[in-house]
Amino acid sequence: MARAVWGGALTFGLVSLPVQLFTATDSHTIHFHQLERGTSDRVRNQRVNERTGKEVPLDAIVKGYDVGDEYVLVEPDELEDIAPGRSKVLEVVGFVDLDDVEPIFFDKTYYLGPKGKDYAKTYALLTQAMDRQKRAAIATFVMRNREYLVAVKAEAGMLTLHTLHWADEIRDPRKIETIPDEIKVDQRELRMAEQLIDALSMEWKPEEFHDTYRDEVAKLVEAKRTGKTIDKTEPPAESTNVVDLMEALRASVERAKTAKSHDGKRAEGASESPPTDIKAAPPVRERHTDSVRRRNQIRSHHAERRKAG
């Protein structure tokens, strides 16, 4: 059973809905322990007093803010005392069109459920009203000694909560020197780039993507456990030379169209006589391998042209 990470009340106007917050995602990253090389001894992180070198128990630790020449000490309960709403209120400020919130503001997603069946009607009312209006609630609340700006959205018959970055946390991209100012591009290259985008267009199907690096790590661990060796992956493709840009674009468009045509024919054949008991190869992995192969072929083509010239 899922365990709530926060509980409180969602308030909008004079309506108060007791809710619970549940994590919506689960990390499948492979984690390693730290060992001393040549041994099976675990290396653990400890809370150590840097002056005495002795370990400090958790209940003896307080927070300290560095003000230059000293630390200002703050107890955990003091942070709780000043928390807006005492960490128990998810207060709606207003409703916005979610499309108006740029993707860079989004951080993490949670599921928001009613705190018991007694509040199911109020929960359903808010969910359906927000779904019909196609708007998201902007709210603030405190969790684990931190205030969050969030967007609450109705989707799939339930409420989801998306934590947002504060505006002053978004870095100014103009401070990145390598991002070019407005540059005039060749219109032929622009049209060719647009054709490449069209040729590589696809439907968004998240279930077709998975963490291939995690798979490779698992294979590496199993190979080392059984004393086998594992092949290295292909190195990344070299950057496209500006001189070859137009030719690279043209060749990419042709290959993308050919690949899409072949994919369509395979899909038609699959619909006529679907295979049984065969697991499909990971689509992302195939695309990556095909992409690397195409880039290598393009580089070879340019190299041959330069030799001929």
Beta strands, then each sheet from edge to edge (+ up, - down):
strand 1: 6-12
strand 2: 15-23
strand 3: 63-66
strand 4: 71-74
strand 5: 89-96
strand 6: 106-114
strand 7: 136-142
strand 8: 147-155
strand 9: 158-164
sheet 1: 1+ 2- 6+ 9- 8+ 7- 5+ 1+
sheet 2: 3+ 4-
end
